Amino acid sequence: NMKLAKLRETIQRKLRGVEDHKSEVEQDKETLKSNIIGLERELEAMKKNAELDRKKIDELTREKELLNKKMLKTAADTTKQQDIVKLHEQSKKNLEHEIQ
């Protein structure tokens, strides 16, 4: 009878230990679930920011290309204008020479 009581007490102690351990493991599990949820939210936010950054980069690239085209056109127009001014100056010199 005494042996059974000791055996029962030992088993109950082990059972309490297992239940305590189970409780700790479940708390750890809940903590990990919370961490995962937080990381998933952070990942989604980062994905949204990356998408916004990509769109901004695309927009700035288009703007850069547009400005580059405008600059090239302006440079070509400037060159044409300079050529016209040179022609006018040459015509003026020719006319002045003819007048003399």
C-alpha positions in Angstrom: 0.0 0.0 0.0 2.8 2.3 0.9 4.6 1.4 -2.4 1.4 2.2 -4.3 1.1 5.6 -2.6 4.7 6.4 -3.4 4.3 5.2 -7.0 1.1 7.2 -7.3 2.9 10.3 -5.9 5.8 9.9 -8.3 3.5 9.5 -11.3 1.5 12.5 -10.2 4.7 14.6 -9.9 5.8 13.5 -13.4 2.3 14.2 -14.7 2.4 17.7 -13.2 5.9 18.2 -14.7 4.6 17.1 -18.1 1.6 19.4 -17.8 3.8 22.3 -16.8 6.1 21.6 -19.8 3.0 21.3 -22.0 1.8 24.7 -20.8 5.2 26.3 -21.5 5.3 24.7 -25.0 1.8 26.1 -25.7 2.9 29.5 -24.5 5.9 29.3 -26.8 3.7 28.2 -29.6 1.4 31.3 -29.1 4.4 33.6 -28.9 5.8 32.1 -32.2 2.4 32.5 -33.8 2.3 36.2 -32.8 5.8 36.6 -34.1 4.9 35.0 -37.4 1.8 37.3 -37.8 4.0 40.3 -37.0 6.6 39.2 -39.6 3.9 38.5 -42.2 2.5 42.0 -41.7 6.0 43.5 -41.9 6.6 41.5 -45.1 3.4 42.8 -46.7 4.3 46.3 -45.8 7.8 45.9 -47.3 6.2 44.4 -50.5 3.9 47.4 -50.8 6.8 49.8 -50.3 8.8 47.9 -52.9 5.9 48.2 -55.3 5.6 51.9 -54.6 9.3 52.4 -55.1 9.2 50.4 -58.4 6.3 52.6 -59.6 8.2 55.8 -58.6 11.4 54.5 -60.4 9.3 53.8 -63.5 7.8 57.3 -63.3 11.1 59.0 -62.8 12.7 56.9 -65.7 9.9 58.1 -68.1 10.3 61.7 -66.9 14.1 61.4 -67.4 13.6 60.0 -71.0 11.1 62.8 -71.8 13.5 65.5 -70.5 16.4 63.9 -72.4 14.3 64.0 -75.6 13.4 67.6 -75.0 17.1 68.5 -74.3 18.1 66.8 -77.6 15.4 68.7 -79.5 16.4 71.9 -77.9 20.1 71.3 -78.7 19.1 70.6 -82.4 16.9 73.7 -82.5 19.7 75.8 -81.0 22.1 74.4 -83.6 19.7 75.2 -86.4 19.2 78.7 -85.0 23.0 79.2 -84.9 23.3 78.1 -88.5 20.5 80.5 -89.5 22.3 83.4 -87.7 25.6 82.5 -89.4 23.8 82.5 -92.8 22.3 85.9 -92.0 25.6 87.3 -91.0 27.2 85.9 -94.2 24.4 87.4 -96.3 24.8 90.7 -94.5 28.6 90.7 -95.2 27.9 89.8 -98.8 25.4 92.6 -99.2 27.7 95.1 -97.5 30.5 93.9 -99.8 28.2 94.4 -102.9 27.2 97.9 -101.7 30.8 99.0 -101.5 
